[in-house]
Amino acid sequence: MRLLLIRHGQTPNNVTGAIDTAVPGAPLTPLGHAQARAVPEALRGVDVASVHASTLVRTQLTAAPLAEAAGAELQVHDGLREIGAGALEMRADEKAVRSYAECVAAWMRGELDRAMPGGSTGHDFLERYDAALRAALGDHGDDDTVAAFSHGAAIRVWTTNAARLDPEVTVRLRMPNTGMVVLVGDPERGWQVEQWPTAPVGGPSLEDRRAHDVTGDTPEEAVDEAAG
């Protein structure tokens, strides 16, 4: 089975650096809509069996063009939502960004007992994300390709843990808006990463490098942008 984990398109809070993780969340910017429209073209020739998104509006808006192109009903799963910011929600100051980014990096390094300030532990996050993906994959067979639209920090943490990647490598990998990780495997036998490009699926021209993108940038980048 092939699993495409695709981050949502750009939102206003990805530009300003606010940590926006609660439902329903912000909509897409004009660039975010362009990124979403580019996904079906970038995946032309890929037979997508089903399309899934989180309960945040930005993932559903991003997933809609691919679902339409694939002739699939968009399926929504609460467990695919972003890593909750807890007490840091909607803050953009350096202290809050550092705290969020450091917790995400710690979970990537396997420190799953650590809790987000006012939020959940890494164990809690992985349990609900695993459950959502199992529901999305359902009865799909080994030859199927499934697309799930989710969030930057969530994709990075889950992929690092699920595929047992070196966290000192993945903590330095970005997940831009409409970035995509491609995995092969299944929930029972495990996952291997086939691709982790660090540009939008529609190409580098669709990336806004001036944005203060807390959940898509590396921890160092996110903190530097908040401090700058």
Helices and strands as residue ranges (DSSP letters): E 2-7, H 12-16, H 30-42, E 48-53, H 57-70, E 74-76, G 78-80, G 86-88, H 94-108, H 122-137, E 145-150, H 152-162, H 167-170, E 180-186, E 190-195, G 204-206, H 219-227
